[in-house]
Amino acid sequence: MQALSRRNQLTLGAGGAALLSLGFYFSPHPLLAGLAPLGILAAVGVFRAPFLVCLGFILFSFFRLHEAFPVLGPFRIPQLLALASLAVLSWRLFVSRAIEVYWSRELTLFAFFFALTACGVMLATNRGAAMGAFTGTYVKIAIMVLAIAWLTRTPRDFAVAAWAFIGAGVAIALVAISNKLNGIGLVEGARVTIGRDIGSMIGDPNDLALVLTFPLSFAASMVLTRGQTRWPTLLGLLAYGVIVWAILCTQSRGGLLGITAVTGVLVWRRVQNKMLVMMLGGMALTVLVAAAGISDRASGGAAEDGIDESAMGRIYAWQAAFNMALAHPFTGVGIDNFYSNYYFYSPHWDGKNHAVHSTWFQVLAETGFVGISFFIVLLVGMFRKIFSLLRRLSYSPTPDRTQLMMTNALLSGLTGFCVSGTFLTQGFIWPLYILLALTVAAGRAAERTPQCDAPG
């Protein structure tokens, strides 16, 4: 990262001191005076490491670390990181001009999808819910897409991001495993959750599996990328095992598909015998289903005859999503509006609204046929960029290990997103958009690195 000039550091230090002095004037607490030097150092540190600040905000927003570890709650860390991220980005963009601003085709596609989602907010059937989801989450995601794409520049940045995602995933996984072993927050008798009593996003087993599937791709890439040294491989393998165990505790079928997809695509690239890979993949999925105890689930288990209640609920929800898109083909019913519209469009009513439990049908219902088209084109563009990067690296005589690891992680993560997205709702939350930002950043880094071009 480009360091701040001495003049800017003095300005920030003086500003921090002035704010602390003002606070001490209105609240003359001795502790505040004692923390003044630390406050000034923190202010300077924040502006010297904008990438770490933005990465920290993403970790707390997506992994909900403050909800998994309640001791962090009173410190308001997500709010502080949000303010720090906005401050440091504004400073770097408009004052010091230290950020290299660039654009790409993938960002253009995302901008179109974002604009379409914004139009849908204005025409949403429940405008309050749509506005809350858009301003409360999606706008922050859009800002962080640009921030991470522009701030992630060096191999060290990519490595820090990968290990940060793995570390946060392991932390959440350990809490999930502990809850499972101690019978805390279980639903349907056996499915693990975190923070369900406080209404956390990961208080639903499917959403918890979704959160855990994302760092799994980085851990798997650490293990299966060629050229990795011993310690990253061993640590990645340990993290992989812990996260898989936690996903099994959720008994989420989408999570099991995510494990298979994330691992399978990397094994497919490493093993020459593709038939062997397919056989092992089928066997692995069978073992995972048995290990997770899917047949023992209260809903969707072996005790239900024919198409189980969980599967039928999804079918009804997907029919409702299609009906919403037919009624609102250009903008959909609006972001976060599927649940409130379920009654009006579902062919089956059992007395309560239901979630859609599918990324594809969520985007279809909430942004219409136009939105799902842009969404799919964006995904195709990301895959094309990733495969282009992999080809470029494969023809390099000395490919950068970190760059190769990150590109493999992007491929497995995006594949896992597409496969698990059939049963998990993640159209307007962090996973895809973190992958988008890192894909754009990896493409920019490759352009700055001399490589051997593919023949022909």
Salt bridges, closest charged atoms under 4 A:
GLU67 OE2 - ARG64 NH2 2.97
GLU67 OE2 - HIS66 NE2 3.99
GLU100 OE2 - ARG444 NH2 2.31
GLU100 OE1 - ARG448 NH1 3.56
GLU188 OE2 - ARG191 NH1 3.86
ASP308 OD2 - ARG253 NH1 3.36
ASP350 OD2 - HIS354 NE2 2.87
GLU447 OE1 - ARG444 NH1 3.43
